[in-house]
Amino acid sequence: MNIDHEVNLLVQEIHRLGSKNADGQTSVKFGVLFSDDKCANIFEALVGTLRAAKKRKVISFQGELLLQGVHDNVDIVLLQE
């Protein structure tokens, strides 16, 4: 599996589902991303892709790990447009 390719796909999906926040950055709630049908078909391990993107400083979010239900309202912010 090509992690860079998965991270690029994630950036595209954040642009598709997200909106600009007060700082002018694109952000999306984890619950929106997780429950989207297209994302479910693209990403086998969405949480793993999110962690890889965070490690590469492409996105940011609070905490280390996001779980469905518990973290649905956590903002995932795109750091690189």
Secondary structure, 3 states (H helix, E strand, C coil): CCHHHHHHHHHHHHHHHCEECCCCCEEEEHHHHHHCHHHHHHCCCHHHHHHHHHHCCCEECCCCCCCCCCCCCCEEEECCC
